[in-house]
Amino acid sequence: MKQHVAPFGDGTVVLRLVEERDLETILAWRNRDEARVWFKNSAKIAFDAHLAWYRSYLQKEDDFFFLVEADGEPVGQCGIYDIDKVSGRAEVGRFLVAPEMAGNGFIGRSCAEIIRFGTGFLNLSYLFLEVMEQNTKAIRLYARQGFVEESRSAGLIRMGLSPDTTS
Ligand SMILES: CC(C)(COP(=O)(O)OP(=O)(O)OC[C@H]1O[C@@H](n2cnc3c(N)ncnc32)[C@H](O)[C@@H]1OP(=O)(O)O)[C@@H](O)C(=O)NCCC(=O)NCCS
């Protein structure tokens, strides 16, 4: 069973766990041609498949999927998953902005909050992500939050963050 996480944020964005009532909204963001091409599974996802994925996610203890809100409105999503408390590592991702909210800094702030959640609340010492090498907007955003490229292969860049070794 998934641990409940109380909403958290920086005063501008609030991250709260995704609920079933959010699925239609976030699937519409995810299925836009401009967005889906940047995900490893870039096919359009049917609502039933999305719901099935969400229900299996609910059973997982190592995965937290957040809706990002600003002024009480949904503005994006992000997640932290494959959380391994033994090795102190996890992957972050699923970053996606509501199209009309792009460029307001909400996802950069969300990335900072996910880092704070991973290193503070979950006590992890290493976070990583994968991003397509042509996704320069996302790469810039991650680099601003302290992620550095560690390797690249087959068009994907792996970026890592070890808060202990960054200032
Ligand atoms: C990548 C993605 C999540 C970024 O969302 P975003 O809303 O543009 O992110 P932010 O607003 O936080 O930051 C992006 C830009 O806004 C600028 N910005 C930040 N705060 C700002 C503010 N208060 N006012 C104006 N601009 C601001 C940043 O400088 C940045 O500019 P840059 O792209 O020229 O470097 C979005 O483009 C997206 O959903 N892409 C499709 C899915 C995707 O690629 N996900 C990542 C998969 S790895």
The ligand as an SDF file (V2000), in Angstrom:
LIG
                    3D

 48 50  0  0  0  0  0  0  0  0999 V2000
    9.7990   20.3000  -20.3670 C   0  0  0  0  0  0  0  0  0  0  0  0
    8.5600   21.0150  -19.8290 C   0  0  0  0  0  0  0  0  0  0  0  0
    7.9630   20.2000  -18.7160 C   0  0  0  0  0  0  0  0  0  0  0  0
    9.0010   22.3930  -19.3050 C   0  0  0  0  0  0  0  0  0  0  0  0
    7.8430   23.0880  -18.8610 O   0  0  0  0  0  0  0  0  0  0  0  0
    7.8700   24.6860  -18.7150 P   0  0  0  0  0  0  0  0  0  0  0  0
    6.5510   25.1300  -18.2450 O   0  0  0  0  0  0  0  0  0  0  0  0
    8.3550   25.2720  -19.9880 O   0  0  0  0  0  0  0  0  0  0  0  0
    8.9710   24.8290  -17.5860 O   0  0  0  0  0  0  0  0  0  0  0  0
    9.3870   26.1590  -16.7950 P   0  0  0  0  0  0  0  0  0  0  0  0
    8.4180   27.2450  -17.0790 O   0  0  0  0  0  0  0  0  0  0  0  0
    9.6080   25.7670  -15.3970 O   0  0  0  0  0  0  0  0  0  0  0  0
   10.8040   26.5260  -17.4080 O   0  0  0  0  0  0  0  0  0  0  0  0
   10.9440   26.6530  -18.7920 C   0  0  0  0  0  0  0  0  0  0  0  0
   11.2840   28.0650  -19.2450 C   0  0  0  0  0  0  0  0  0  0  0  0
   10.5510   29.0880  -18.5950 O   0  0  0  0  0  0  0  0  0  0  0  0
   11.4620   30.0820  -18.1100 C   0  0  0  0  0  0  0  0  0  0  0  0
   10.9220   30.6330  -16.8730 N   0  0  0  0  0  0  0  0  0  0  0  0
   11.0920   30.1290  -15.6500 C   0  0  0  0  0  0  0  0  0  0  0  0
   10.4440   30.8930  -14.7580 N   0  0  0  0  0  0  0  0  0  0  0  0
    9.8400   31.8800  -15.4530 C   0  0  0  0  0  0  0  0  0  0  0  0
    9.0080   32.9580  -15.0770 C   0  0  0  0  0  0  0  0  0  0  0  0
    8.6590   33.1830  -13.8150 N   0  0  0  0  0  0  0  0  0  0  0  0
    8.5600   33.7650  -16.0650 N   0  0  0  0  0  0  0  0  0  0  0  0
    8.9090   33.5520  -17.3320 C   0  0  0  0  0  0  0  0  0  0  0  0
    9.6890   32.5250  -17.7480 N   0  0  0  0  0  0  0  0  0  0  0  0
   10.1450   31.7110  -16.8010 C   0  0  0  0  0  0  0  0  0  0  0  0
   12.7160   29.3500  -17.8730 C   0  0  0  0  0  0  0  0  0  0  0  0
   13.8280   30.2290  -17.9030 O   0  0  0  0  0  0  0  0  0  0  0  0
   12.7110   28.3910  -19.0290 C   0  0  0  0  0  0  0  0  0  0  0  0
   13.1950   28.9950  -20.1930 O   0  0  0  0  0  0  0  0  0  0  0  0
   14.0370   28.1800  -21.2950 P   0  0  0  0  0  0  0  0  0  0  0  0
   13.1750   27.0330  -21.7600 O   0  0  0  0  0  0  0  0  0  0  0  0
   14.3030   29.1860  -22.3400 O   0  0  0  0  0  0  0  0  0  0  0  0
   15.2660   27.6670  -20.6100 O   0  0  0  0  0  0  0  0  0  0  0  0
    7.5030   21.2570  -20.9490 C   0  0  0  0  0  0  0  0  0  0  0  0
    8.1250   21.8460  -22.0720 O   0  0  0  0  0  0  0  0  0  0  0  0
    6.7790   20.0060  -21.3740 C   0  0  0  0  0  0  0  0  0  0  0  0
    5.7610   19.6280  -20.7970 O   0  0  0  0  0  0  0  0  0  0  0  0
    7.3240   19.3510  -22.4160 N   0  0  0  0  0  0  0  0  0  0  0  0
    6.7230   18.1130  -22.9150 C   0  0  0  0  0  0  0  0  0  0  0  0
    7.0100   16.9340  -22.0130 C   0  0  0  0  0  0  0  0  0  0  0  0
    8.4840   16.7750  -21.7070 C   0  0  0  0  0  0  0  0  0  0  0  0
    9.3560   17.0180  -22.5400 O   0  0  0  0  0  0  0  0  0  0  0  0
    8.7830   16.3090  -20.4860 N   0  0  0  0  0  0  0  0  0  0  0  0
   10.1280   16.0010  -20.0730 C   0  0  0  0  0  0  0  0  0  0  0  0
   10.4540   14.6060  -20.4630 C   0  0  0  0  0  0  0  0  0  0  0  0
   12.0960   14.1570  -19.9580 S   0  0  0  0  0  0  0  0  0  0  0  0
  1  2  1  0
  2  3  1  0
  2  4  1  0
  2 36  1  0
  4  5  1  0
  5  6  1  0
  6  7  2  0
  6  8  1  0
  6  9  1  0
  9 10  1  0
 10 11  2  0
 10 12  1  0
 10 13  1  0
 13 14  1  0
 14 15  1  0
 15 16  1  0
 15 30  1  0
 16 17  1  0
 17 18  1  0
 17 28  1  0
 18 19  1  0
 18 27  1  0
 19 20  2  0
 20 21  1  0
 21 22  1  0
 21 27  2  0
 22 23  1  0
 22 24  2  0
 24 25  1  0
 25 26  2  0
 26 27  1  0
 28 29  1  0
 28 30  1  0
 30 31  1  0
 31 32  1  0
 32 33  2  0
 32 34  1  0
 32 35  1  0
 36 37  1  0
 36 38  1  0
 38 39  2  0
 38 40  1  0
 40 41  1  0
 41 42  1  0
 42 43  1  0
 43 44  2  0
 43 45  1  0
 45 46  1  0
 46 47  1  0
 47 48  1  0
M  END
$$$$
